[in-house]
Amino acid sequence: MFQYSARPDLLKDRVILITGAGRGIGAAAAKTFAAHGATVLLLGKTEASLNAVYDEIEAAGHPQPAVIPFNLETAQPHQYDELAATLEAEFGRIDGLLHNASILGPRTPIEQLSGDNFMRVMQVNVNAVFMLTSTLLPLLKLSNDASVVFTSSGVGRKGRAYWGAYAVSKFATEGLMQVLADEVDGIASVRANSVNPGATRTSMRAQAYPGENPENNPEPAEIMPVYLYLMGPDSAGVNGQAFDAQ
């Protein structure tokens, strides 16, 4: 496991947007960031799940979060622009962006992978990540210390048979992170890095490995040290790096 101990007020006064914040790693990150002082913006397509995370954070007495229902699979460019305008009006800036939302798609040979399935995975895992990053970058640049964290995968660093669209999308994620990191290096107070969560007890992991005993994998909350490190000031100057959560 990534070794890092975060002080209680590590993210005090920071505004951090998390995609896929309604469950799994996204929900764990939202609750963890809030517990360390951040105002978290919970973005996802299932409002009931986002509201449940919101209620937990509020009940714990942490800074009041915000719920942002937003479907990354169907959103059009103008909706990203509208989202950015709303966030600027409400919060003035963004200090952190965690690209957590992803879909797995079919695990099948490329020969049997339909174009529709391939494009759906790319839409959520790549196109939406690009759109959100590009439209929110001006707000990130208004922060004195902003961090963009992309979610990668082991199969996005070394391809593996039958991982098709998902693996390709994660290779693209690594590429987008590297391009952004190089563009902002030395000219903006923004840094970009990627995290491979590794085997974690999530619904996506269960979908990918139905025969696996989930009890053998850590809970999402257990892999949070690397996320805290990258979102906080201790990682200032760390840019363009690929991290492993465990």
Disulfide bonds with the S-S distance in Angstrom:
none
